[in-house]
Amino acid sequence: MITLGKIAEWVLDNRRGKAFVRYTLKETLDEITWCSDKRTIIVVTDDNGYIVGVTTGRVDVNENVFFVYNVLTTKPGIFQQMKQWIHTNFPGYTIEGVIRGIRRIQYRQSQQTVNRI
């Protein structure tokens, strides 16, 4: 079973770039716990149950936006699975985020994602 503590440890062991930058273990655990309570954390595992991706975000119900602000993956294609989860669990919401800490972007729903939903 994957606990919030294991997720936090995985994040600290695998972080790179702008994801979870300068977070301490306590800050990481607090963030993961808060997002878990709000249903805005996505954890993807491989077939063996090992974590391969974590993302955290916030939901703006007034604007129908799921704002992603930490994305950490260890394999290609994981973020696509995360976006699919958001579109399934927050239908009609737009996914937004900041890429590389510089520019705010909007992730468009691809036709491939639409077909899977």
TIGU-943748 format. One record per residue (C-alpha): residue number from 1; x, y, z; residue in one letter. Coordinates in steps of 0.2 Angstrom, whole numbers, plus 2048, in hexadecimal, padded with zeros to 3 digits. Layout:
N
> pos|c1|c2|c3|code
> NUM|X|Y|Z|a
...
REM end
This chain:
117
> pos|c1|c2|c3|code
> 1|800|800|800|m
> 2|806|811|7FC|i
> 3|806|81D|80A|t
> 4|807|830|80A|l
> 5|818|82F|812|g
> 6|81E|823|804|k
> 7|818|82F|7F7|i
> 8|821|83E|800|a
> 9|831|833|801|e
> 10|830|82F|7EE|w
> 11|82E|841|7EA|v
> 12|83D|846|7F3|l
> 13|847|837|7EC|d
> 14|842|83B|7DA|n
> 15|83F|84E|7D9|r
> 16|848|857|7CC|r
> 17|845|868|7C2|g
> 18|838|873|7C9|k
> 19|82D|865|7D1|a
> 20|82C|866|7E4|f
> 21|83B|871|7E4|v
> 22|842|876|7F5|r
> 23|834|86C|7FE|y
> 24|83A|864|80E|t
> 25|833|853|813|l
> 26|826|85B|81E|k
> 27|821|868|811|e
> 28|81F|85A|804|t
> 29|815|84F|810|l
> 30|80A|85E|814|d
> 31|807|862|802|e
> 32|803|850|7FE|i
> 33|7F7|84E|80D|t
> 34|7EE|85E|808|w
> 35|7EC|859|7F6|c
> 36|7E7|848|7FB|s
> 37|7D9|84F|806|d
> 38|7D3|85A|7F7|k
> 39|7D5|84C|7EA|r
> 40|7E2|856|7E0|t
> 41|7F1|84A|7E1|i
> 42|7F4|83D|7D4|i
> 43|7FF|82F|7D7|v
> 44|803|823|7C9|v
> 45|80B|812|7CB|t
> 46|812|805|7C0|d
> 47|80C|7F3|7BE|d
> 48|817|7EE|7CD|n
> 49|80F|7FB|7D8|g
> 50|81E|807|7D8|y
> 51|81B|81A|7D7|i
> 52|820|821|7C6|v
> 53|817|832|7C7|g
> 54|810|83F|7D3|v
> 55|807|84F|7D0|t
> 56|7FE|85B|7DB|t
> 57|7F2|869|7D7|g
> 58|7E4|874|7DC|r
> 59|7D2|875|7D6|v
> 60|7C9|886|7D3|d
> 61|7B7|881|7D2|v
> 62|7B2|893|7CD|n
> 63|7BC|892|7BD|e
> 64|7BC|87F|7BA|n
> 65|7CF|87E|7BA|v
> 66|7DA|870|7C1|f
> 67|7EB|879|7C4|f
> 68|7FA|86E|7C4|v
> 69|809|874|7CD|y
> 70|814|865|7D0|n
> 71|817|858|7C4|v
> 72|824|84B|7C7|l
> 73|825|83B|7BC|t
> 74|833|82E|7B9|t
> 75|82C|827|7A9|k
> 76|826|82E|799|p
> 77|813|82F|796|g
> 78|80E|830|7A8|i
> 79|808|842|7A8|f
> 80|7FC|83D|79A|q
> 81|7F5|830|7A6|q
> 82|7F3|83E|7B3|m
> 83|7EA|849|7A7|k
> 84|7DE|83B|7A3|q
> 85|7DA|839|7B5|w
> 86|7D7|84B|7B7|i
> 87|7CB|84C|7A8|h
> 88|7C2|83C|7AF|t
> 89|7C0|843|7C1|n
> 90|7BE|855|7BD|f
> 91|7B3|855|7AD|p
> 92|7B2|866|7A4|g
> 93|7C1|86D|7AD|y
> 94|7D0|874|7A5|t
> 95|7E1|86F|7AA|i
> 96|7EE|87D|7AD|e
> 97|7FF|87E|7B3|g
> 98|810|887|7B3|v
> 99|81D|87F|7A8|i
> 100|82F|87F|7AE|r
> 101|82A|88C|7BB|g
> 102|82A|899|7AD|i
> 103|81A|89A|7A3|r
> 104|807|896|7A7|r
> 105|800|88A|79B|i
> 106|7F0|881|797|q
> 107|7F0|86E|794|y
> 108|7E4|86A|786|r
> 109|7DA|85A|786|q
> 110|7E1|850|778|s
> 111|7D5|846|76D|q
> 112|7DE|836|773|q
> 113|7D9|83B|785|t
> 114|7C7|83E|780|v
> 115|7C6|82D|778|n
> 116|7CC|824|787|r
> 117|7BF|82D|792|i
REM end
